[in-house]
Amino acid sequence: MRKTVVFLPAVLALVLQGCQSMTTGSVPAKTQASSSQSDRLTKLADDIGARGENDTAIALYQRAASMPDAKASTFVKAGDAYMREGYPTEAAKAYQAALAKAPSDGTAMLGLGSAMIEAGDIEAGLRALAQAAPLVNTSSAYNRLGVAQTFAGRTGDALASYAQALKLAPGDLDVETNMALAAALEGNAATALPLAQKIAAAPDAQLHHKRNLVVVYGLLGQGEQVKASPPIGLTTKEISTLLKRANGIRQKGSAESRAKALGAILS
């Protein structure tokens, strides 16, 4: 069941009263408050959201966004809060509002792409992410695009996105693992295996990396190699289960069906 977004008029009143009591030099208190209320509420929402109180943070972001001086970043933060709470439709509206103020805001576009995909509009989401990634130009942006492309069955595009992500953050284990999965999904052992071997030897590889490596070998039909040298930290039963699921994915006919099945076991 979805949580109800709670509005806190008493809290908002206190914040606004505090803003209205401030003056700077000869600037009237009313003018000073009008120019800073949105920023103050956004900062308060940031602090509350950092404590995990997303419902309250959303209410504050909504109030901040309703003010004439609201910045595009306030709408982006509202969208991010909606996404954390599982409201992709509401998040998309917030990101769209941010883009109405700043059409080239890559962060808003990136959030909109993710929200659209979460809401089920895969094609529109992919278009937004593809446009946003070069604007933001971070490894995480290209990685997010690659993940979306992978689960849409567009592994060739995904590999290109992951390659760009690794140019920006060489050696990132999350990106390398995702790249290995995309390559294995299309049966590209030449790309997947060197990555898998590198990740397996990495001293900072975590359990989720190791689980995904098992899936990589399973997708390539090389489960016996994993059984001969199982990753430290994973039980025999867990490895067997992952290999069985990966083998089931490998048997599916289309790239799209394999990608959908992969998303199901990694979610």
TORKOL-4160 file (C-alpha; in steps of 0.2 Angstrom, whole numbers, padded with zeros to 4 digits, m for minus):
267
<pt num="1" X="0000" Y="0000" Z="0000"/>
<pt num="2" X="0007" Y="0017" Z="m0004"/>
<pt num="3" X="0011" Y="0029" Z="0010"/>
<pt num="4" X="0000" Y="0045" Z="0011"/>
<pt num="5" X="0010" Y="0061" Z="0008"/>
<pt num="6" X="0008" Y="0071" Z="0024"/>
<pt num="7" X="0007" Y="0090" Z="0023"/>
<pt num="8" X="0013" Y="0099" Z="0038"/>
<pt num="9" X="0005" Y="0117" Z="0038"/>
<pt num="10" X="0011" Y="0120" Z="0056"/>
<pt num="11" X="0029" Y="0117" Z="0051"/>
<pt num="12" X="0027" Y="0127" Z="0035"/>
<pt num="13" X="0020" Y="0141" Z="0045"/>
<pt num="14" X="0034" Y="0141" Z="0057"/>
<pt num="15" X="0047" Y="0141" Z="0043"/>
<pt num="16" X="0038" Y="0155" Z="0034"/>
<pt num="17" X="0037" Y="0166" Z="0049"/>
<pt num="18" X="0055" Y="0164" Z="0052"/>
<pt num="19" X="0059" Y="0170" Z="0035"/>
<pt num="20" X="0047" Y="0185" Z="0036"/>
<pt num="21" X="0056" Y="0191" Z="0052"/>
<pt num="22" X="0073" Y="0193" Z="0044"/>
<pt num="23" X="0079" Y="0209" Z="0036"/>
<pt num="24" X="0095" Y="0214" Z="0027"/>
<pt num="25" X="0101" Y="0232" Z="0027"/>
<pt num="26" X="0087" Y="0243" Z="0019"/>
<pt num="27" X="0079" Y="0228" Z="0011"/>
<pt num="28" X="0061" Y="0226" Z="0018"/>
<pt num="29" X="0057" Y="0210" Z="0027"/>
<pt num="30" X="0043" Y="0206" Z="0015"/>
<pt num="31" X="0055" Y="0207" Z="0000"/>
<pt num="32" X="0069" Y="0197" Z="0008"/>
<pt num="33" X="0057" Y="0183" Z="0013"/>
<pt num="34" X="0049" Y="0182" Z="m0004"/>
<pt num="35" X="0066" Y="0180" Z="m0012"/>
<pt num="36" X="0072" Y="0166" Z="0000"/>
<pt num="37" X="0057" Y="0156" Z="0006"/>
<pt num="38" X="0059" Y="0143" Z="m0008"/>
<pt num="39" X="0077" Y="0140" Z="m0005"/>
<pt num="40" X="0075" Y="0139" Z="0014"/>
<pt num="41" X="0061" Y="0127" Z="0012"/>
<pt num="42" X="0071" Y="0117" Z="0000"/>
<pt num="43" X="0086" Y="0116" Z="0012"/>
<pt num="44" X="0074" Y="0111" Z="0026"/>
<pt num="45" X="0067" Y="0097" Z="0015"/>
<pt num="46" X="0085" Y="0092" Z="0011"/>
<pt num="47" X="0089" Y="0090" Z="0029"/>
<pt num="48" X="0073" Y="0080" Z="0033"/>
<pt num="49" X="0075" Y="0069" Z="0018"/>
<pt num="50" X="0092" Y="0065" Z="0023"/>
<pt num="51" X="0085" Y="0058" Z="0039"/>
<pt num="52" X="0074" Y="0046" Z="0029"/>
<pt num="53" X="0058" Y="0056" Z="0031"/>
<pt num="54" X="0053" Y="0057" Z="0013"/>
<pt num="55" X="0034" Y="0060" Z="0015"/>
<pt num="56" X="0038" Y="0075" Z="0025"/>
<pt num="57" X="0052" Y="0081" Z="0013"/>
<pt num="58" X="0040" Y="0079" Z="m0002"/>
<pt num="59" X="0027" Y="0090" Z="0007"/>
<pt num="60" X="0041" Y="0103" Z="0010"/>
<pt num="61" X="0047" Y="0102" Z="m0008"/>
<pt num="62" X="0029" Y="0104" Z="m0015"/>
<pt num="63" X="0028" Y="0120" Z="m0005"/>
<pt num="64" X="0045" Y="0127" Z="m0010"/>
<pt num="65" X="0041" Y="0123" Z="m0028"/>
<pt num="66" X="0024" Y="0132" Z="m0027"/>
<pt num="67" X="0034" Y="0149" Z="m0024"/>
<pt num="68" X="0038" Y="0161" Z="m0039"/>
<pt num="69" X="0056" Y="0160" Z="m0035"/>
<pt num="70" X="0057" Y="0141" Z="m0035"/>
<pt num="71" X="0072" Y="0135" Z="m0045"/>
<pt num="72" X="0073" Y="0120" Z="m0057"/>
<pt num="73" X="0084" Y="0111" Z="m0044"/>
<pt num="74" X="0069" Y="0111" Z="m0031"/>
<pt num="75" X="0058" Y="0102" Z="m0044"/>
<pt num="76" X="0072" Y="0089" Z="m0047"/>
<pt num="77" X="0074" Y="0086" Z="m0028"/>
<pt num="78" X="0055" Y="0084" Z="m0027"/>
<pt num="79" X="0056" Y="0071" Z="m0041"/>
<pt num="80" X="0070" Y="0062" Z="m0033"/>
<pt num="81" X="0060" Y="0061" Z="m0017"/>
<pt num="82" X="0045" Y="0054" Z="m0026"/>
<pt num="83" X="0056" Y="0041" Z="m0034"/>
<pt num="84" X="0062" Y="0035" Z="m0017"/>
<pt num="85" X="0045" Y="0033" Z="m0011"/>
<pt num="86" X="0039" Y="0023" Z="m0027"/>
<pt num="87" X="0029" Y="0037" Z="m0036"/>
<pt num="88" X="0036" Y="0037" Z="m0053"/>
<pt num="89" X="0021" Y="0046" Z="m0061"/>
<pt num="90" X="0022" Y="0061" Z="m0048"/>
<pt num="91" X="0041" Y="0061" Z="m0050"/>
<pt num="92" X="0039" Y="0063" Z="m0069"/>
<pt num="93" X="0028" Y="0078" Z="m0067"/>
<pt num="94" X="0041" Y="0086" Z="m0055"/>
<pt num="95" X="0055" Y="0083" Z="m0067"/>
<pt num="96" X="0044" Y="0090" Z="m0082"/>
<pt num="97" X="0041" Y="0105" Z="m0071"/>
<pt num="98" X="0060" Y="0107" Z="m0069"/>
<pt num="99" X="0063" Y="0106" Z="m0088"/>
<pt num="100" X="0050" Y="0119" Z="m0091"/>
<pt num="101" X="0061" Y="0131" Z="m0081"/>
<pt num="102" X="0077" Y="0124" Z="m0087"/>
<pt num="103" X="0075" Y="0114" Z="m0104"/>
<pt num="104" X="0093" Y="0109" Z="m0104"/>
<pt num="105" X="0094" Y="0103" Z="m0086"/>
<pt num="106" X="0102" Y="0086" Z="m0088"/>
<pt num="107" X="0099" Y="0080" Z="m0071"/>
<pt num="108" X="0080" Y="0083" Z="m0073"/>
<pt num="109" X="0081" Y="0074" Z="m0090"/>
<pt num="110" X="0090" Y="0060" Z="m0082"/>
<pt num="111" X="0077" Y="0058" Z="m0068"/>
<pt num="112" X="0063" Y="0060" Z="m0080"/>
<pt num="113" X="0070" Y="0045" Z="m0091"/>
<pt num="114" X="0071" Y="0034" Z="m0075"/>
<pt num="115" X="0053" Y="0039" Z="m0070"/>
<pt num="116" X="0046" Y="0035" Z="m0087"/>
<pt num="117" X="0054" Y="0018" Z="m0087"/>
<pt num="118" X="0048" Y="0014" Z="m0070"/>
<pt num="119" X="0030" Y="0020" Z="m0075"/>
<pt num="120" X="0031" Y="0008" Z="m0090"/>
<pt num="121" X="0035" Y="0020" Z="m0104"/>
<pt num="122" X="0051" Y="0012" Z="m0109"/>
<pt num="123" X="0054" Y="0020" Z="m0126"/>
<pt num="124" X="0051" Y="0038" Z="m0120"/>
<pt num="125" X="0062" Y="0034" Z="m0105"/>
<pt num="126" X="0076" Y="0028" Z="m0115"/>
<pt num="127" X="0075" Y="0043" Z="m0126"/>
<pt num="128" X="0076" Y="0055" Z="m0111"/>
<pt num="129" X="0091" Y="0045" Z="m0104"/>
<pt num="130" X="0100" Y="0045" Z="m0120"/>
<pt num="131" X="0098" Y="0064" Z="m0121"/>
<pt num="132" X="0103" Y="0067" Z="m0103"/>
<pt num="133" X="0118" Y="0056" Z="m0102"/>
<pt num="134" X="0130" Y="0067" Z="m0112"/>
<pt num="135" X="0123" Y="0083" Z="m0104"/>
<pt num="136" X="0126" Y="0076" Z="m0087"/>
<pt num="137" X="0142" Y="0067" Z="m0093"/>
<pt num="138" X="0145" Y="0056" Z="m0078"/>
<pt num="139" X="0149" Y="0038" Z="m0076"/>
<pt num="140" X="0133" Y="0035" Z="m0066"/>
<pt num="141" X="0123" Y="0044" Z="m0080"/>
<pt num="142" X="0129" Y="0032" Z="m0093"/>
<pt num="143" X="0128" Y="0017" Z="m0082"/>
<pt num="144" X="0110" Y="0021" Z="m0079"/>
<pt num="145" X="0107" Y="0023" Z="m0097"/>
<pt num="146" X="0116" Y="0006" Z="m0100"/>
<pt num="147" X="0105" Y="m0003" Z="m0087"/>
<pt num="148" X="0089" Y="0003" Z="m0095"/>
<pt num="149" X="0096" Y="m0002" Z="m0112"/>
<pt num="150" X="0101" Y="m0019" Z="m0105"/>
<pt num="151" X="0084" Y="m0023" Z="m0098"/>
<pt num="152" X="0076" Y="m0017" Z="m0114"/>
<pt num="153" X="0086" Y="m0030" Z="m0124"/>
<pt num="154" X="0097" Y="m0017" Z="m0133"/>
<pt num="155" X="0113" Y="m0025" Z="m0127"/>
<pt num="156" X="0124" Y="m0017" Z="m0141"/>
<pt num="157" X="0118" Y="0000" Z="m0136"/>
<pt num="158" X="0121" Y="m0004" Z="m0118"/>
<pt num="159" X="0139" Y="m0010" Z="m0121"/>
<pt num="160" X="0143" Y="0007" Z="m0129"/>
<pt num="161" X="0135" Y="0016" Z="m0114"/>
<pt num="162" X="0145" Y="0006" Z="m0102"/>
<pt num="163" X="0161" Y="0009" Z="m0112"/>
<pt num="164" X="0158" Y="0028" Z="m0110"/>
<pt num="165" X="0155" Y="0026" Z="m0092"/>
<pt num="166" X="0171" Y="0017" Z="m0089"/>
<pt num="167" X="0180" Y="0031" Z="m0099"/>
<pt num="168" X="0174" Y="0043" Z="m0085"/>
<pt num="169" X="0177" Y="0031" Z="m0071"/>
<pt num="170" X="0190" Y="0017" Z="m0075"/>
<pt num="171" X="0189" Y="0001" Z="m0065"/>
<pt num="172" X="0172" Y="0005" Z="m0058"/>
<pt num="173" X="0166" Y="m0013" Z="m0053"/>
<pt num="174" X="0147" Y="m0009" Z="m0054"/>
<pt num="175" X="0149" Y="m0003" Z="m0072"/>
<pt num="176" X="0161" Y="m0018" Z="m0076"/>
<pt num="177" X="0149" Y="m0030" Z="m0069"/>
<pt num="178" X="0134" Y="m0023" Z="m0078"/>
<pt num="179" X="0144" Y="m0023" Z="m0094"/>
<pt num="180" X="0149" Y="m0041" Z="m0092"/>
<pt num="181" X="0130" Y="m0045" Z="m0089"/>
<pt num="182" X="0125" Y="m0036" Z="m0105"/>
<pt num="183" X="0139" Y="m0045" Z="m0115"/>
<pt num="184" X="0134" Y="m0062" Z="m0108"/>
<pt num="185" X="0116" Y="m0059" Z="m0112"/>
<pt num="186" X="0120" Y="m0058" Z="m0130"/>
<pt num="187" X="0132" Y="m0072" Z="m0129"/>
<pt num="188" X="0147" Y="m0061" Z="m0131"/>
<pt num="189" X="0160" Y="m0071" Z="m0121"/>
<pt num="190" X="0175" Y="m0062" Z="m0129"/>
<pt num="191" X="0169" Y="m0046" Z="m0119"/>
<pt num="192" X="0161" Y="m0054" Z="m0104"/>
<pt num="193" X="0174" Y="m0067" Z="m0098"/>
<pt num="194" X="0189" Y="m0055" Z="m0097"/>
<pt num="195" X="0178" Y="m0043" Z="m0087"/>
<pt num="196" X="0171" Y="m0057" Z="m0076"/>
<pt num="197" X="0189" Y="m0063" Z="m0072"/>
<pt num="198" X="0195" Y="m0046" Z="m0068"/>
<pt num="199" X="0180" Y="m0043" Z="m0056"/>
<pt num="200" X="0182" Y="m0060" Z="m0048"/>
<pt num="201" X="0201" Y="m0056" Z="m0044"/>
<pt num="202" X="0196" Y="m0038" Z="m0037"/>
<pt num="203" X="0199" Y="m0037" Z="m0018"/>
<pt num="204" X="0185" Y="m0025" Z="m0016"/>
<pt num="205" X="0172" Y="m0036" Z="m0025"/>
<pt num="206" X="0156" Y="m0037" Z="m0015"/>
<pt num="207" X="0143" Y="m0051" Z="m0014"/>
<pt num="208" X="0132" Y="m0043" Z="m0026"/>
<pt num="209" X="0146" Y="m0042" Z="m0039"/>
<pt num="210" X="0150" Y="m0061" Z="m0036"/>
<pt num="211" X="0131" Y="m0065" Z="m0038"/>
<pt num="212" X="0131" Y="m0056" Z="m0054"/>
<pt num="213" X="0147" Y="m0065" Z="m0060"/>
<pt num="214" X="0138" Y="m0082" Z="m0057"/>
<pt num="215" X="0124" Y="m0076" Z="m0068"/>
<pt num="216" X="0137" Y="m0071" Z="m0081"/>
<pt num="217" X="0145" Y="m0088" Z="m0082"/>
<pt num="218" X="0128" Y="m0096" Z="m0082"/>
<pt num="219" X="0122" Y="m0085" Z="m0097"/>
<pt num="220" X="0137" Y="m0091" Z="m0106"/>
<pt num="221" X="0134" Y="m0109" Z="m0102"/>
<pt num="222" X="0150" Y="m0110" Z="m0092"/>
<pt num="223" X="0142" Y="m0115" Z="m0075"/>
<pt num="224" X="0155" Y="m0129" Z="m0072"/>
<pt num="225" X="0169" Y="m0116" Z="m0071"/>
<pt num="226" X="0160" Y="m0107" Z="m0057"/>
<pt num="227" X="0157" Y="m0123" Z="m0048"/>
<pt num="228" X="0175" Y="m0128" Z="m0050"/>
<pt num="229" X="0180" Y="m0111" Z="m0042"/>
<pt num="230" X="0166" Y="m0104" Z="m0032"/>
<pt num="231" X="0166" Y="m0086" Z="m0027"/>
<pt num="232" X="0170" Y="m0084" Z="m0008"/>
<pt num="233" X="0155" Y="m0079" Z="0002"/>
<pt num="234" X="0142" Y="m0087" Z="m0008"/>
<pt num="235" X="0134" Y="m0104" Z="m0003"/>
<pt num="236" X="0133" Y="m0119" Z="m0014"/>
<pt num="237" X="0114" Y="m0118" Z="m0014"/>
<pt num="238" X="0114" Y="m0100" Z="m0019"/>
<pt num="239" X="0126" Y="m0103" Z="m0033"/>
<pt num="240" X="0116" Y="m0118" Z="m0040"/>
<pt num="241" X="0100" Y="m0107" Z="m0039"/>
<pt num="242" X="0108" Y="m0093" Z="m0049"/>
<pt num="243" X="0115" Y="m0105" Z="m0062"/>
<pt num="244" X="0098" Y="m0113" Z="m0064"/>
<pt num="245" X="0090" Y="m0097" Z="m0067"/>
<pt num="246" X="0103" Y="m0091" Z="m0079"/>
<pt num="247" X="0102" Y="m0106" Z="m0089"/>
<pt num="248" X="0083" Y="m0104" Z="m0090"/>
<pt num="249" X="0086" Y="m0086" Z="m0097"/>
<pt num="250" X="0099" Y="m0093" Z="m0110"/>
<pt num="251" X="0086" Y="m0104" Z="m0117"/>
<pt num="252" X="0074" Y="m0090" Z="m0121"/>
<pt num="253" X="0072" Y="m0085" Z="m0139"/>
<pt num="254" X="0073" Y="m0067" Z="m0141"/>
<pt num="255" X="0085" Y="m0054" Z="m0133"/>
<pt num="256" X="0070" Y="m0045" Z="m0126"/>
<pt num="257" X="0063" Y="m0060" Z="m0117"/>
<pt num="258" X="0081" Y="m0064" Z="m0110"/>
<pt num="259" X="0083" Y="m0046" Z="m0104"/>
<pt num="260" X="0066" Y="m0046" Z="m0096"/>
<pt num="261" X="0070" Y="m0062" Z="m0087"/>
<pt num="262" X="0087" Y="m0056" Z="m0082"/>
<pt num="263" X="0078" Y="m0040" Z="m0074"/>
<pt num="264" X="0067" Y="m0052" Z="m0064"/>
<pt num="265" X="0081" Y="m0061" Z="m0056"/>
<pt num="266" X="0092" Y="m0046" Z="m0052"/>
<pt num="267" X="0078" Y="m0034" Z="m0046"/>
